[in-house]
Amino acid sequence: MCGIVGFVGGKQAAPILLEGLSKLEYRGYDSAGIAVRDGEKDAVVVKVKGRLKGLAEKTDDGHSVHGTCGIGHTRWATHGEPSELNAHPHHSDDNSVVGVHNGIIENYIEVKEKLTRKGYSFYSETDTESLVKLVDYYYKKYQIGPIDAIAKTMVRVRGSYALAVMFKDYPGEIYVARKDSPMIIGVNEGETYVASDVPAILKYTKNVYYIDSMEMGRLTKDGPEFYDLNGDVVEKKMVEIDWDAEAAEKGGYEHFMMKEIHEQPKAIEDTIRSVVTNTDEADADSPLKIDLAGIGLTEEMIKSISQIYIVACGSAYHVGIAAQYIFEDMADIPVRVELASEFRYRRPILDKNGLVVVISQSGETADSLAALRESKDLGVKTLGIVNVVGSSIAREADYVFYTLAGPEIAVATTKAYSTQLIASYLLAIDFALVRGEIDEEKASVLLKEMLTIPSKITKILDDKERIQWFASKFSNAHDIFFIGRGIDYAICLEGSLKMKEISYVHSEAYAAGELKHGTISLIEDGTLVVGVCTQSELYEKTISNLVEVKSRGAYLMGLTSYGKYDIEDTADFTVFVPRTNEYFAASLAVIPLQLMGYYVSVAKGLDVDKPRNLAKSVTVE
């Protein structure tokens, strides 16, 4: 949520800030602003309600605002309605301190009341204004430097934040601080950047530093310096981002979402090859093996695990639901799947020999990160499945499995979800092998089958026009239901989410056997029901459920594997996906559902990549 960009160097800052903010639009926002310093002059602050287009017009694409040091922000409203007044940057009463902030200051009212008593006035409804003015208060009261003033502020406030501040007395410098909310520092020759996410600065540099929680930084054109709360210098290692800047561009597609749907075969193959050996000889007799040495999991540790707890939010939670079926059936390990937002507040009772698996694309999801920290406090081992190298979850988990999806810009996840599924399959196969539930031959067969998934997804994508035609027929639907059993139910959860989040059509996913326990009363003439039927043992039961809803007037779409043609006797429209091992069915069956959600949204003329009220990375509660 929200986006921060900062620059200090020899170039004009405003165009760079606008360019960087445009790369963060996927995070979700309702207003935007920049503040630019030109030497010792007061900072020029420009803000707008609405899209960045308005900010670009107001500043002539940044060319009317001069200065080589600046900060920018896209705001997703929490405290105070979306408005130009509430937009960032915010400033002290005399404009000498200007700042932007991501996160939530929980005790901002208390801070605001204190500062009001000290003579400060407030013009906005935001917690950020209180934060910036508290920095100003300590800076002036104690006549201390920016780092000490920010340190005192960090001790005083409660909540989460990524903070970037400019001081009039320190031209050509940006000061930053972080607690929980994501922030990275980029460097190039004679240039230093700050951003809340990698795509904002990929065009300018791939060399970054990760600032840790409860740390601060001083940024000049010569580079950054980092400090702890005591003001002592902290040494950090520079990291090179291996993402290609072009990967964050649309590449000829109308929307990022469609581009990322088509990138799934490569992302899946890259993720498989990252831990599977001999993949170039997959068609030969040479067996395939998984090597998790890079993740840090040892055979002794895997054998000792008594239970797995999968903790996640949104689509990552749906990955966990599918993984639960696979781990329990293949590796014979008890698995519980938890919503991170619930897990962190119910005082979970965890087995000390268990493993908590936290799944997050960004590695910064607030609830998932909090769940990971609570698990570590309880003495339970943790494994992160994340897509962003150096993210908070990646750095704090005991073990890390990196998915190789590359940058994902569309708010609705596609390739990150698919690579998380692949990571789950690979872990389940390895756990089953190490624990003696399958042998090496069986493991190799499963891995070779996994390597066929990319080409099978490509085959589905080659026939996407048929799904586009069907989606156009139901673009005005009011309700859509997705039903399935077992792994098919997990697929339905993700298909339903894709539909509702980008097309704004009310949709729900139900375990098919639960229909008769109340849900079937919602079926009316013409209601679209999507039945997912990829699991052989449950196929006939799900068909029976489809017959039940059809008899009550539903219009049926069937989704199944080639070879099961009798579904056409029941469904009004059927989509077939290539056959694969049924453990891996979700990887194929989700593709038509992603396309269906996309095409319904396009047919309605909606903003596919940036749906209303949603953000890519949910970094606040």
N, C-alpha and C positions, 0 to 999 in steps of 0.2 A: 504494500500500500504506500501511497505517496512516492515521490521521487526527489532525490537531491543530486545536484551537480554543482561542482565548484571548479574554478580554474584560476591559476596564477602563473604568469609567464610573460613573454614578450609580445604576444598577439593580442588583438582586441578580444575581450572576454565574452561580450554579449552574444555574438553569433555562435561561439562554441557552447555557451550555456543553452541556447535555444536548440542547437543540434543535439546536444546530450539529452535534454529533456524530451525531445521527440522520440528518442530511443527508449524512453521509460514510460511512454503513454500506456503500454499494456498493463502497468501496475495499477491503473485505475486512478482517476482524479476528476475534480470538478472545478478547479481554478488553478492559476499558475502565476508565477512572478519571478523577477530577477532583481538583484541589487549589484551594482557595478561601482567600483572605486577607480578614480582617475587620480593617482598620486595622493596628495594630502587633502584633496577636495572631499566634501561630503559625498556619501554614497548616493547614487541615483537609484531609486526604487520604482519599478514599474510592475503593476499587478492587473490581472483581469479575472473576471468570472468566466468559466467556460473553457473552451479548447485552446490549445497553444496557438492556433491560427490567429486568435484575437491578440495574443501577446506579440506575435510576429508582426502583425499589422500595426500595432501600437508603437513598435520600436523600429519599423522599417527593416524587418528581419535582423534586428540587432545593431544596425549601422548607425542609428541615431543616438545610441548610448555608448559613450566612450570610456575606456579604461581597460587595464590589463589584469585586473583582479576582480573576481565576482563570484556570486553564489546564486543558484536558481532552484526552484521548487515547483513541483506539481502536488496539489493538496487533494486529499480524499477526506471529506469533512468528518470530523468526530465531535469536537467541541465548537459549536456555532455553525450556522447554516452556510451553504456555499455562497460566498459573496466576495466582492473585490476587497472589502475591508478586512474580512477574515483570512484572505489569502496571504501566503508567505511571500517575501520575507517580512519579519516584524522587527521593530526598532525601539530603542530606548527613547525617553521623552525628548532628549536633545539630539537624537539621531546619530550619536557617536558610536553606538553598538548596534549592529544589524545582524540578524540570524535567521536560519531556517532549521526546521526540526521535523523528523519523522518519529512517530511513536505516540505515547500517551503519558502525560504527567498526572498521576493519580491525585496528588495533593495540591493541585494548582490553585484551588479556591483558597486554601490556607495560605499559600504563597502570595496570592493576589491581595488578600486582606492585610497581610503583613506589609507589603509594599505600599498599599494605599495609606496605611498609617504613617509610613515614612515619606509621604508626599508624592508618590507616583500616581499618575492618571492612566486610565486604560481606554483604548478606543475600539477593541475587538472583543469577541466572545471566546477567544481561543486560549488553550493552555500554553501555547507556544509564546504568546506575548508575555505571560508571567515568567516563563523560563528565561527569555532573553533579558527581561528587566531585572531578574534576580542576578544574572551575570553582571549586569551593569551596576547593580547595587553593591555587590561585593568588590567589584573593581574600583569603585570610587570611594567607598567607605574606608577600605583598608589601604588604598593607594598601592595596590599590588599589581603584578603583571597578569596578562590574560590567562596563562596556564593556572596560576594560583586561584584566580577568580572563578574559573570554570570548575576547578577541583572542589572549591567550597560549595558551589552550586550543585555538583553531583552528589555530595554528601547530604545536602539539604532536601533534594527532591526525591520522590518515589515514582516509579514507573519505568517506562522504556523510552529510549531516545537514541537517535543519531542526530547530532547537532553540529552545525557549521556556522561560525561566527566571524565577522570582520569588525575590527576596532579602528576608529579614526586615527588613534595615536600610533597605529602600527600599519601604515600603508604597505601594500604589496604582500600582505600575510593573511592567511585564513587559519583559524583555530577550530579544531574538531574534537568531538568527544562521542563516546559510544557506550550504551548499556543495552544489550540485547538486540536492538534494531540493527539491520545490516549496514555496513559501510566499508568501502574499499578506497585505497589511495593509489593513484596511478602516477607514473613518472616517465618523462621523456627528457631529452636534452633541453635544459632551460625551461621546462614546463612541469607543473605538478597539478594533478587533478584529484578531486574527491567525488565519489558517486555512491549511490545506494545499490547499484547493480552494474555488472560488467558491461552490458551492451552500450551503456551511456558513453563509455570512453574507448571502446574497441577501435574506433576509427583513428584514434590518436596514439594509443599505446596498448601494449599487451603486458607491460611490466607493472606489477601491482604489489602493494603491501596490504595485509589484512590486519586491521586494528582490532584488538580484542576488547571484550566487554570490560567496562570500568577503566578504559585507557583514553588518553588524550593525544592530540598531535598538533604540531605547528608546521604549516605548509608555506614554503616560499618557492620562488622559481628555481632555486638551487636544490630543492628536494624536501622531504619531510623529516621531522624529528618526533619521536614518540615518548610519552611520559606515563608513569603510573600515578595513582592518586596522591602519592607523596611528592610528586614533582620530579622524581628521579628518571633519568633517561632509560628507555627500554630499547634494546637492540632487536631488530627484526630482519628476517630474511626476505629478500625480494622473490616473488613467484612470477613465472611467465605463463600467461593464459594461452592455452593451445587452441582456442576457438578462432575461427576465421571470421574477420569482420563481415565478409559477404554472407556468412551464415545467418546474420541478423537482418538481412535484406529480403525482400519478397521474391526476388529472382524470377520475375515475370508472372507470378501468380497474382490473382486479384486480391487475395487475403493471405495473411500469415498462416491462418488455420489450415487452408487447403495446401499450402506449401509444406507445412509440418506433417499433415496426413501423408503426403507423398514421400516424406523423408523417413518414414517409419521403417521401411525395409533396411536401409543403410544403418540407422540407429540401432536396430535390433541386431544386425550382423556384427556391428562394431562391439556391442556390449557382450555378445557371445564370445567373440574372438579374444576379448580382453582377459578371459580366464580359462578358455578351453585350448588345450594343446593339440597339435597335429591337424588343425582345421583345414589346411591346404591339401590334406590327404584323406578328406572325409569320404571320398568315394572308393578309396582303397581298403585293403583289409586292416590297415593300421587302426587300432582302437583310439577313440577320443577320450581324453581325461580332463578333469577339472583341476585347476591349480589355484587354490585360494590363499597361497602364501602371501600375495600382495595385500590381501584383506586382513591377514593376521590370524585367521582361524586355524587352529591346529586340530589334528584328529583327536587328541586327548580331550580337548575342550568340547568338541562336538559330541563325543561319546558321553560326556558328563552332564549334558543338558537334560534337565528333567521336564521342562515345559518352555514353550515359546509364547511370548506376548507381542503381538503386532499392534503398534500404536500409530495412528495416522489420521489425516483429515481429508475430506472430499474424495477426489478420485484415488488418491493414495490409499484411503481406507477401503475403497472397492478392490484395489489390488490385494489388500490384506484379506478380504473375504475369500477371494479366489485362492490365495496362497494357503489359507486355512484348510480348505478341502484337500489340496495337493500334499501339503506336509503331513497331515494326519493319515491320509490313505497310503502315500508312498513311503514316508519315513517313520510312521507309527509314533509320532510325537504329539502330545496334547498341545493344542494351539488355542489361544484366546485372542480375539480381535477387538481392539478398543478404540473408540473415538478419543482422540487426544484431549479434546475440550472437556470430556467427562472424566477421563483417566486421572487428570491432574488434581481434581477436586474431591475424589471419593475415597482418598486414603487407601489405595490398592494394597492388597495383601499379596506379596510376590514371593515365590520360592527362590531362596538364595542361589540355587543351582539352575535357575531359569535364565533365559536370554530375552531381553527386550529389543525388538526390531522396530526401529523408527523409520518410517518412509516419508520422504519429502523431496519434491523436485528442487526447490530453492535451497533447502538446508537451513532456512531461516524461519519457517512456520512457527509462530509464537507458541501455540499450544503444544505442538510436537516437541519443540525445544524444551519447554518446561517439563513435559513428561519424561524426556531423556534425563534431565537433571535430577528429577525426583527419583527415577530408577537408580541412578548412580548413587544418590544419597542413601538409598536403601541397600546398597551393596550388591546390586544385580548387574551382570555384564550387559553391555549395550552394543548393538550393531546398527549403524545408519546406512540406509539405502538412499543416496542423494545424487543429484546431477551436477551440483556446483562445487568444484574443487575449492577447498579453503573456507567453505561456509561454516556457520557456527556448529551445526549438527555434525558435520564432517570432522571438525577439529575436536569436539568434545566427546564423541562416541568412542568406545574402546576399540571398535572395529568399523571399517568403512568399506562399503561396496559402491563404487562409482558407476552410475549408469552413463553411457556415452551418447546421450541424446543431443548434445550440443545446445546452443541457446534456443529456448522456446519462448516466443514472443506473444502469441495469441493467449488470451486469458484462459480459454478452454483448452485444457491439456489433451494432447494426443500422443505424440511420440515419447514424452516423459512417462506417461502411463504405460505405454507399451514396453518400454525398456525396464520399468519397475517390475512388470510381469515377468520379463525374461530373467531378471535378477532373482526373483522368487523361485522360478523353475530351477535355475542353476543351483541355488542353495538347497532346495528340496532334494534334488538328485544327489548332490554331494553328501548331504546328511544321511540319506537312505543308504548310500554306498558305505560310508564310514561305519554306520550302525548295523550293517549286515542285513538290511532289508532287501537290497538288490545286489547283484554281483557286477563285476566290471563290464561283462558283456552286455548286460541289460542297460547299464549306465551309458555305454557307448552308443547303443541303439537309440536311446532317448536323445542323446546329444546330436546324433546325426539327423534325427527327425527335426530337432530344433533348428538346425541349419537350413532346413527347407522352408521355414516359416517366411523369410523375406520374399522369396519368389512367389509363394502362395498369396501373400498380401498384394504383390504387384498384379497378380492375375485378377484379384478382386477389384483393384483400382482401375484396371483396364475396362471394366464393365460398369463404371460408376454412373454413366448416363441413364441407365435403367432405374437406379435409385433416385436420381435427380427427377425423373419423370414422376415416380411415385410420390416423392416428397412434395412436388408442386400440387398434387391433388389434395394434400392434407395440410397445406400451409395455413388454412383458416380454422384448423381444429381447435377445440377448446380443451379437450382432455385426451391424453394418450396414456395407455397402460402397457407396461412391459411385464411379462410373466415368464418364469422359468424355474427350474429346480436345480439344486446343487451348484455346480460351477456356472450353469446357465443363469441362475439367480444373480450371481455376482456380475455377470455380463449385463443383465438387465439393469442393475443399479447404475452402472456407468452409462449405458445407453439412455436411461431416463435423465440422468444429470446433464448429459450433452444436449438433450432436447430442451430442457427447461432453462438452462443457463444462457443459451445464445438465441433461442427462438421465442422465449417468454411464453411458451405453451405449457400449461399445467400438465405435468406428467408424473407418474408414480411407477415404481417397480415393486412387484410383489412376488413372494415365493408362491408358485402356482397352487400349491396345496392349501394356501391360506385364503383363497378366493371365497370359498363357501363360508368362511368365518366372518363375513360382513362385507368384504370388498365387492362382491359380485352385485350388490345392490346399486352400485354406481354405474353399471353398464346400461346404456340406452341405445336406441337405434342409431347406427352409424358411428358409434364410439370405436376409435381405432385401438385395437389390442395387438401388440407385437409379442408373438410367442417364440422364445428361443429354445431350440431343441437340438442340442449337440451331444447329449449324454445318452448312450444307448440304453442303459438300465432304467433311465427315467423318461425315455422318449414317449412310450405309450401313455404314461400317466399324464404328461404334459399335453399330449394330443387330446386326451379326454377333457382336460381343463379348457382347451381351446373350443372343443365342441360345446361345452357348457355355456361359454360366453357368446358363441355364435348363435345359439338357440335363443339368446336374449337380445339379439339384434346387433351384436358387435361386428365390425368389419375387421377381418383378420389378416395380419401380415405374419407369415412364417419365416423363421430364419433357422436354417439347418445345414447339414453337410451333404455333399453330393452322395447319391446312393439311396437317400431316404425320400423317395419321390411320392410316397403315399400321403405326405403332408399336403400335397396339392389337392387332395380330395376334400380337405377341410379348410385350408387357408384360401383367401381371396387373392392374395399376392404372396409369392414365395421368393426368397433370396437364398441362393445356395453358396456356400463357401467350400473351398477344397477340404478334403479329408485330412486329418492329422491325428496324432495321439490325443485322446480326449482330455488328458491333463492340460494340453496346450490350446484347447478350443477357444479360450477367451481372446487369444492373440489374433485370431482370424475373425471371429464373430463380431468383435467390437468395431471392425472397420466399416461395415455397412451402416452401423448405428452412428458412428462419427459423421459419415457422409450424409446420413439422413438429417441429423440435427443441423449440419451446415447448410444443406440445400433448403430446408424449411426457413431458416433465418434469412438466407439470400432472397428467397421468394417473397418474404415479408418486407424486404428493403431495410433490414436492421444492420447495425454495426457489428459484424461477426467477431472481429478481433477484440473489441472493447465493449462488451455488453454492459448495460446500465447497472450501477450499484455494485459491480464486482471488481476485484483487484487480483492480479496475478499471484502476488506473494502476500499472504495474510500475516503481517508481522506485528499485529496488535490483537488483543483479545476481542 
